[in-house]
Amino acid sequence: MAQNNPPEHEHHHGLAVETAKPEVVRPPLYQVVLLNDDFTPMDFVVEVLQVFFALNREKATQVMLHVHTRGKGICGVYTRDVAESKVTQVNEFSRMHQHPLLCSMEKA
Ligand code: TYC
């Protein structure tokens, strides 16, 4: 009836052995966003979305039109390092082509 087992850490002949709680945490995610402007050509934005965010032409056109009409839109969601790298690459690519297109990131 009334069993009195020793606590878990007193098994194993006096050796203190405890089961570690598995510590897995999801990394924080960041949305990479494109901002609208009046000067960057639509075709260029579609190309950016295809090249840097692996969208097909149809999805890239949808996202571009969303940004064009709503002012801002999500290109993708990534861990911090990947998001930072996308933002830098897109902004450098845009400057290289003399377009004012702005890419930034926000905590998801
Ligand atoms: N508004 C731009 C134009 O009319 C097109 C555009 C779309 C620019 C999305 C930036 O992130 C952008 N040519």
Backbone and ligand atoms as CSV (ligand in chain L), in Angstrom:
chain,resi,resn,atom,element,x,y,z
A,1,MET,N,N,0.827,-1.199,0.000
A,1,MET,CA,C,0.000,0.000,0.000
A,1,MET,C,C,0.861,1.248,0.000
A,2,ALA,N,N,1.140,1.720,1.217
A,2,ALA,CA,C,1.935,2.948,1.303
A,2,ALA,C,C,3.378,2.658,0.934
A,3,GLN,N,N,3.719,2.896,-0.287
A,3,GLN,CA,C,5.107,2.687,-0.719
A,3,GLN,C,C,5.918,3.929,-0.420
A,4,ASN,N,N,7.154,3.731,-0.091
A,4,ASN,CA,C,8.003,4.879,0.186
A,4,ASN,C,C,9.285,4.765,-0.624
A,5,ASN,N,N,9.176,5.022,-1.919
A,5,ASN,CA,C,10.350,4.965,-2.797
A,5,ASN,C,C,11.268,6.145,-2.525
A,6,PRO,N,N,12.583,5.915,-2.638
A,6,PRO,CA,C,13.505,7.045,-2.480
A,6,PRO,C,C,13.308,8.037,-3.607
A,7,PRO,N,N,13.584,9.317,-3.375
A,7,PRO,CA,C,13.470,10.296,-4.461
A,7,PRO,C,C,14.411,9.935,-5.609
A,8,GLU,N,N,14.057,10.434,-6.802
A,8,GLU,CA,C,14.743,10.020,-8.035
A,8,GLU,C,C,16.259,10.167,-7.953
A,9,HIS,N,N,16.720,11.228,-7.340
A,9,HIS,CA,C,18.152,11.488,-7.346
A,9,HIS,C,C,18.917,10.623,-6.341
A,10,GLU,N,N,18.207,9.765,-5.585
A,10,GLU,CA,C,18.927,8.901,-4.644
A,10,GLU,C,C,19.043,7.459,-5.125
A,11,HIS,N,N,18.561,7.149,-6.299
A,11,HIS,CA,C,18.775,5.819,-6.883
A,11,HIS,C,C,20.263,5.654,-7.118
A,12,HIS,N,N,20.652,4.687,-7.908
A,12,HIS,CA,C,22.025,4.543,-8.392
A,12,HIS,C,C,23.075,4.693,-7.286
A,13,HIS,N,N,22.857,4.055,-6.187
A,13,HIS,CA,C,23.904,3.922,-5.151
A,13,HIS,C,C,24.500,5.261,-4.745
A,14,GLY,N,N,23.674,6.202,-4.495
A,14,GLY,CA,C,24.179,7.465,-3.956
A,14,GLY,C,C,24.650,8.451,-4.985
A,15,LEU,N,N,24.745,8.010,-6.263
A,15,LEU,CA,C,25.149,8.962,-7.315
A,15,LEU,C,C,23.965,9.852,-7.653
A,16,ALA,N,N,24.172,11.140,-7.659
A,16,ALA,CA,C,23.080,12.052,-7.999
A,16,ALA,C,C,22.919,12.102,-9.511
A,17,VAL,N,N,21.883,11.465,-10.022
A,17,VAL,CA,C,21.630,11.468,-11.473
A,17,VAL,C,C,20.207,11.939,-11.683
A,18,GLU,N,N,20.054,13.050,-12.365
A,18,GLU,CA,C,18.706,13.520,-12.644
A,18,GLU,C,C,18.513,13.635,-14.147
A,19,THR,N,N,17.297,13.419,-14.560
A,19,THR,CA,C,16.982,13.535,-15.978
A,19,THR,C,C,16.901,15.012,-16.341
A,20,ALA,N,N,17.733,15.428,-17.284
A,20,ALA,CA,C,17.700,16.826,-17.710
A,20,ALA,C,C,16.450,17.084,-18.526
A,21,LYS,N,N,15.818,18.197,-18.300
A,21,LYS,CA,C,14.652,18.593,-19.106
A,21,LYS,C,C,15.161,18.992,-20.489
A,22,PRO,N,N,14.616,18.425,-21.548
A,22,PRO,CA,C,15.086,18.805,-22.898
A,22,PRO,C,C,14.828,20.293,-23.127
A,23,GLU,N,N,15.859,21.039,-23.369
A,23,GLU,CA,C,15.743,22.498,-23.559
A,23,GLU,C,C,15.810,22.841,-25.040
A,24,VAL,N,N,14.692,22.891,-25.692
A,24,VAL,CA,C,14.689,23.348,-27.083
A,24,VAL,C,C,13.771,24.557,-27.183
A,25,VAL,N,N,14.278,25.595,-27.760
A,25,VAL,CA,C,13.461,26.795,-27.923
A,25,VAL,C,C,13.508,27.216,-29.387
A,26,ARG,N,N,12.378,27.677,-29.878
A,26,ARG,CA,C,12.339,28.187,-31.252
A,26,ARG,C,C,13.014,29.553,-31.287
A,27,PRO,N,N,13.848,29.781,-32.309
A,27,PRO,CA,C,14.492,31.098,-32.401
A,27,PRO,C,C,13.452,32.150,-32.771
A,28,PRO,N,N,13.658,33.407,-32.339
A,28,PRO,CA,C,12.750,34.476,-32.752
A,28,PRO,C,C,12.762,34.624,-34.273
A,29,LEU,N,N,11.606,34.929,-34.828
A,29,LEU,CA,C,11.495,35.069,-36.286
A,29,LEU,C,C,11.262,36.534,-36.652
A,30,TYR,N,N,11.695,36.884,-37.844
A,30,TYR,CA,C,11.593,38.262,-38.340
A,30,TYR,C,C,10.950,38.265,-39.719
A,31,GLN,N,N,10.033,39.204,-39.906
A,31,GLN,CA,C,9.438,39.416,-41.235
A,31,GLN,C,C,10.350,40.356,-42.001
A,32,VAL,N,N,10.685,39.969,-43.218
A,32,VAL,CA,C,11.390,40.898,-44.099
A,32,VAL,C,C,10.326,41.591,-44.937
A,33,VAL,N,N,10.325,42.925,-44.905
A,33,VAL,CA,C,9.272,43.688,-45.574
A,33,VAL,C,C,9.851,44.615,-46.650
A,34,LEU,N,N,9.055,44.832,-47.676
A,34,LEU,CA,C,9.386,45.813,-48.717
A,34,LEU,C,C,8.474,47.010,-48.520
A,35,LEU,N,N,9.023,48.196,-48.758
A,35,LEU,CA,C,8.239,49.429,-48.647
A,35,LEU,C,C,7.971,49.977,-50.038
A,36,ASN,N,N,6.830,50.596,-50.191
A,36,ASN,CA,C,6.497,51.197,-51.477
A,36,ASN,C,C,7.251,52.521,-51.670
A,37,ASP,N,N,7.486,52.868,-52.895
A,37,ASP,CA,C,7.969,54.209,-53.241
A,37,ASP,C,C,7.410,54.531,-54.612
A,38,ASP,N,N,7.591,55.787,-55.059
A,38,ASP,CA,C,6.971,56.223,-56.325
A,38,ASP,C,C,7.863,55.994,-57.548
A,39,PHE,N,N,9.090,55.510,-57.350
A,39,PHE,CA,C,10.064,55.526,-58.446
A,39,PHE,C,C,10.557,54.161,-58.914
A,40,THR,N,N,10.658,53.201,-58.006
A,40,THR,CA,C,11.183,51.883,-58.413
A,40,THR,C,C,10.215,51.221,-59.408
A,41,PRO,N,N,10.709,50.783,-60.549
A,41,PRO,CA,C,9.821,50.143,-61.528
A,41,PRO,C,C,9.227,48.839,-60.990
A,42,MET,N,N,7.975,48.579,-61.314
A,42,MET,CA,C,7.304,47.351,-60.861
A,42,MET,C,C,8.076,46.099,-61.258
A,43,ASP,N,N,8.601,46.071,-62.478
A,43,ASP,CA,C,9.357,44.905,-62.951
A,43,ASP,C,C,10.573,44.613,-62.082
A,44,PHE,N,N,11.208,45.701,-61.619
A,44,PHE,CA,C,12.390,45.522,-60.775
A,44,PHE,C,C,12.003,44.884,-59.437
A,45,VAL,N,N,10.887,45.321,-58.864
A,45,VAL,CA,C,10.422,44.765,-57.582
A,45,VAL,C,C,10.068,43.285,-57.755
A,46,VAL,N,N,9.419,42.958,-58.855
A,46,VAL,CA,C,9.069,41.556,-59.122
A,46,VAL,C,C,10.350,40.722,-59.239
A,47,GLU,N,N,11.351,41.250,-59.898
A,47,GLU,CA,C,12.632,40.537,-60.044
A,47,GLU,C,C,13.280,40.308,-58.671
A,48,VAL,N,N,13.269,41.343,-57.831
A,48,VAL,CA,C,13.832,41.228,-56.470
A,48,VAL,C,C,13.134,40.105,-55.699
A,49,LEU,N,N,11.811,40.083,-55.778
A,49,LEU,CA,C,11.048,39.072,-55.037
A,49,LEU,C,C,11.327,37.662,-55.565
A,50,GLN,N,N,11.557,37.534,-56.866
A,50,GLN,CA,C,11.875,36.225,-57.436
A,50,GLN,C,C,13.284,35.783,-57.050
A,51,VAL,N,N,14.245,36.711,-57.165
A,51,VAL,CA,C,15.658,36.350,-56.965
A,51,VAL,C,C,15.991,36.138,-55.489
A,52,PHE,N,N,15.553,37.065,-54.627
A,52,PHE,CA,C,15.981,37.016,-53.221
A,52,PHE,C,C,15.012,36.273,-52.310
A,53,PHE,N,N,13.758,36.094,-52.748
A,53,PHE,CA,C,12.782,35.459,-51.874
A,53,PHE,C,C,12.150,34.218,-52.502
A,54,ALA,N,N,12.727,33.777,-53.621
A,54,ALA,CA,C,12.332,32.511,-54.242
A,54,ALA,C,C,10.828,32.420,-54.539
A,55,LEU,N,N,10.233,33.545,-54.882
A,55,LEU,CA,C,8.825,33.522,-55.272
A,55,LEU,C,C,8.733,33.308,-56.780
A,56,ASN,N,N,7.711,32.580,-57.225
A,56,ASN,CA,C,7.510,32.482,-58.672
A,56,ASN,C,C,6.930,33.807,-59.179
A,57,ARG,N,N,6.890,33.961,-60.498
A,57,ARG,CA,C,6.512,35.250,-61.077
A,57,ARG,C,C,5.129,35.702,-60.622
A,58,GLU,N,N,4.213,34.744,-60.523
A,58,GLU,CA,C,2.830,35.057,-60.137
A,58,GLU,C,C,2.761,35.567,-58.693
A,59,LYS,N,N,3.413,34.827,-57.756
A,59,LYS,CA,C,3.400,35.219,-56.336
A,59,LYS,C,C,4.160,36.540,-56.161
A,60,ALA,N,N,5.253,36.698,-56.888
A,60,ALA,CA,C,6.054,37.921,-56.790
A,60,ALA,C,C,5.229,39.128,-57.254
A,61,THR,N,N,4.442,38.938,-58.306
A,61,THR,CA,C,3.597,40.021,-58.814
A,61,THR,C,C,2.514,40.383,-57.794
A,62,GLN,N,N,1.935,39.355,-57.159
A,62,GLN,CA,C,0.923,39.601,-56.109
A,62,GLN,C,C,1.502,40.427,-54.964
A,63,VAL,N,N,2.700,40.019,-54.482
A,63,VAL,CA,C,3.323,40.733,-53.352
A,63,VAL,C,C,3.655,42.165,-53.770
A,64,MET,N,N,4.210,42.341,-54.968
A,64,MET,CA,C,4.560,43.683,-55.462
A,64,MET,C,C,3.320,44.584,-55.503
A,65,LEU,N,N,2.199,44.028,-56.012
A,65,LEU,CA,C,0.972,44.837,-56.110
A,65,LEU,C,C,0.406,45.149,-54.722
A,66,HIS,N,N,0.571,44.208,-53.789
A,66,HIS,CA,C,0.148,44.469,-52.398
A,66,HIS,C,C,0.943,45.649,-51.835
A,67,VAL,N,N,2.275,45.615,-52.025
A,67,VAL,CA,C,3.113,46.712,-51.518
A,67,VAL,C,C,2.734,48.026,-52.202
A,68,HIS,N,N,2.539,47.957,-53.510
A,68,HIS,CA,C,2.195,49.145,-54.297
A,68,HIS,C,C,0.897,49.791,-53.804
A,69,THR,N,N,-0.101,48.972,-53.439
A,69,THR,CA,C,-1.404,49.522,-53.054
A,69,THR,C,C,-1.519,49.778,-51.549
A,70,ARG,N,N,-0.821,48.972,-50.718
A,70,ARG,CA,C,-0.960,49.079,-49.250
A,70,ARG,C,C,0.214,49.780,-48.579
A,71,GLY,N,N,1.312,49.972,-49.327
A,71,GLY,CA,C,2.443,50.717,-48.774
A,71,GLY,C,C,3.565,49.871,-48.218
A,72,LYS,N,N,3.262,48.615,-47.911
A,72,LYS,CA,C,4.245,47.743,-47.273
A,72,LYS,C,C,3.775,46.296,-47.440
A,73,GLY,N,N,4.710,45.362,-47.494
A,73,GLY,CA,C,4.301,43.961,-47.612
A,73,GLY,C,C,5.400,43.009,-47.191
A,74,ILE,N,N,4.994,41.821,-46.753
A,74,ILE,CA,C,5.934,40.810,-46.264
A,74,ILE,C,C,6.479,39.971,-47.424
A,75,CYS,N,N,7.811,39.895,-47.506
A,75,CYS,CA,C,8.471,39.071,-48.528
A,75,CYS,C,C,8.718,37.664,-48.025
A,76,GLY,N,N,8.942,37.524,-46.701
A,76,GLY,CA,C,9.237,36.218,-46.130
A,76,GLY,C,C,9.517,36.364,-44.647
A,77,VAL,N,N,9.570,35.221,-43.941
A,77,VAL,CA,C,9.812,35.209,-42.493
A,77,VAL,C,C,11.008,34.294,-42.225
A,78,TYR,N,N,11.997,34.819,-41.490
A,78,TYR,CA,C,13.280,34.108,-41.329
A,78,TYR,C,C,13.840,34.332,-39.930
A,79,THR,N,N,14.840,33.537,-39.585
A,79,THR,CA,C,15.607,33.800,-38.367
A,79,THR,C,C,16.384,35.099,-38.566
A,80,ARG,N,N,16.924,35.650,-37.454
A,80,ARG,CA,C,17.509,36.997,-37.521
A,80,ARG,C,C,18.643,37.126,-38.539
A,81,ASP,N,N,19.588,36.189,-38.510
A,81,ASP,CA,C,20.744,36.285,-39.403
A,81,ASP,C,C,20.330,36.229,-40.874
A,82,VAL,N,N,19.405,35.340,-41.189
A,82,VAL,CA,C,18.952,35.215,-42.581
A,82,VAL,C,C,18.210,36.484,-42.984
A,83,ALA,N,N,17.337,36.987,-42.100
A,83,ALA,CA,C,16.576,38.204,-42.399
A,83,ALA,C,C,17.527,39.384,-42.629
A,84,GLU,N,N,18.525,39.535,-41.756
A,84,GLU,CA,C,19.492,40.646,-41.906
A,84,GLU,C,C,20.230,40.547,-43.226
A,85,SER,N,N,20.610,39.346,-43.592
A,85,SER,CA,C,21.329,39.125,-44.850
A,85,SER,C,C,20.458,39.487,-46.062
A,86,LYS,N,N,19.175,39.103,-46.038
A,86,LYS,CA,C,18.253,39.440,-47.144
A,86,LYS,C,C,18.113,40.963,-47.272
A,87,VAL,N,N,17.922,41.634,-46.121
A,87,VAL,CA,C,17.734,43.086,-46.121
A,87,VAL,C,C,18.957,43.764,-46.752
A,88,THR,N,N,20.150,43.365,-46.311
A,88,THR,CA,C,21.383,43.964,-46.842
A,88,THR,C,C,21.518,43.706,-48.341
A,89,GLN,N,N,21.292,42.480,-48.753
A,89,GLN,CA,C,21.452,42.136,-50.175
A,89,GLN,C,C,20.464,42.904,-51.053
A,90,VAL,N,N,19.204,42.992,-50.608
A,90,VAL,CA,C,18.188,43.683,-51.414
A,90,VAL,C,C,18.515,45.173,-51.504
A,91,ASN,N,N,18.879,45.784,-50.383
A,91,ASN,CA,C,19.178,47.223,-50.410
A,91,ASN,C,C,20.421,47.517,-51.246
A,92,GLU,N,N,21.442,46.672,-51.174
A,92,GLU,CA,C,22.640,46.863,-52.010
A,92,GLU,C,C,22.293,46.707,-53.493
A,93,PHE,N,N,21.493,45.675,-53.785
A,93,PHE,CA,C,21.089,45.418,-55.179
A,93,PHE,C,C,20.301,46.617,-55.734
A,94,SER,N,N,19.399,47.166,-54.920
A,94,SER,CA,C,18.587,48.307,-55.359
A,94,SER,C,C,19.460,49.541,-55.596
A,95,ARG,N,N,20.373,49.812,-54.660
A,95,ARG,CA,C,21.282,50.962,-54.824
A,95,ARG,C,C,22.151,50.779,-56.059
A,96,MET,N,N,22.643,49.587,-56.259
A,96,MET,CA,C,23.493,49.285,-57.422
A,96,MET,C,C,22.768,49.635,-58.729
A,97,HIS,N,N,21.422,49.497,-58.709
A,97,HIS,CA,C,20.637,49.813,-59.908
A,97,HIS,C,C,19.988,51.197,-59.820
A,98,GLN,N,N,20.445,52.012,-58.870
A,98,GLN,CA,C,19.948,53.385,-58.695
A,98,GLN,C,C,18.441,53.459,-58.455
A,99,HIS,N,N,17.915,52.468,-57.717
A,99,HIS,CA,C,16.502,52.528,-57.332
A,99,HIS,C,C,16.394,52.779,-55.819
A,100,PRO,N,N,15.374,53.527,-55.395
A,100,PRO,CA,C,15.239,53.849,-53.960
A,100,PRO,C,C,14.528,52.767,-53.134
A,101,LEU,N,N,14.226,51.643,-53.735
A,101,LEU,CA,C,13.501,50.561,-53.054
A,101,LEU,C,C,14.104,50.276,-51.674
A,102,LEU,N,N,13.240,50.196,-50.665
A,102,LEU,CA,C,13.690,49.957,-49.285
A,102,LEU,C,C,13.155,48.639,-48.751
A,103,CYS,N,N,14.089,47.875,-48.184
A,103,CYS,CA,C,13.751,46.601,-47.552
A,103,CYS,C,C,14.131,46.720,-46.079
A,104,SER,N,N,13.299,46.198,-45.163
A,104,SER,CA,C,13.641,46.243,-43.749
A,104,SER,C,C,13.072,44.999,-43.059
A,105,MET,N,N,13.337,44.878,-41.755
A,105,MET,CA,C,12.827,43.704,-41.041
A,105,MET,C,C,12.120,44.111,-39.755
A,106,GLU,N,N,11.162,43.263,-39.341
A,106,GLU,CA,C,10.370,43.526,-38.137
A,106,GLU,C,C,10.215,42.208,-37.394
A,107,LYS,N,N,10.242,42.257,-36.067
A,107,LYS,CA,C,10.029,41.042,-35.283
A,107,LYS,C,C,8.658,40.465,-35.587
A,108,ALA,N,N,8.599,39.161,-35.875
A,108,ALA,CA,C,7.321,38.528,-36.269
A,108,ALA,C,C,6.395,38.390,-35.065
L,1,TYC,N1,N,5.038,52.187,-56.657
L,1,TYC,C1,C,5.981,51.736,-57.662
L,1,TYC,C2,C,5.547,52.244,-59.025
L,1,TYC,O1,O,4.435,52.662,-59.178
L,1,TYC,C3,C,6.116,50.222,-57.692
L,1,TYC,C4,C,6.639,49.664,-56.427
L,1,TYC,C5,C,6.071,48.518,-55.855
L,1,TYC,C6,C,7.736,50.234,-55.771
L,1,TYC,C7,C,6.550,47.976,-54.688
L,1,TYC,C8,C,8.244,49.688,-54.599
L,1,TYC,O2,O,8.165,47.993,-52.913
L,1,TYC,C9,C,7.651,48.564,-54.061
L,1,TYC,N2,N,6.428,52.151,-60.026
